């Protein structure tokens, strides 16, 4: 059984989906990958960076070395709760 993924990264040149050839986690929140276009006529290869930038819901098992800010909406809600 194959798994269909909804999220794809399109080639910036021809629009076909990119294939991840290899990836490397550089930090707990940042990963780099080498990608290539699936369109043989295009031939594009490049590097992408994927970063976790904000917290939407806090972890129940937080990593003490990771400090991700809350999204602005959550931060305002937490500040309003403290003020009341």
Phi, psi and omega in degrees: 000130179265152180257127178265123179264136180282325187267122180234153175253117181280149174297133180291349182257310185247347177091350176293161179290143175273149177251133176279123180269319174202156178217159183216127175280119181265329175217173177298341182243003183224135181224139174247147180221146171265129183237157175220149180287141178282348179275109182299331179287339180275302177079007182296139170228145180199184180238137177238154175240134179240125184230135170276121189253332185214161175262128173264317177224128182296149178285146173279347177227068187294145174274120184295344180271356182252126179232087180261130179292153174286154173298152184307322181299316180292320180298316178297320180295319179292321178293321179294323179294320179294323184287336183269000000 
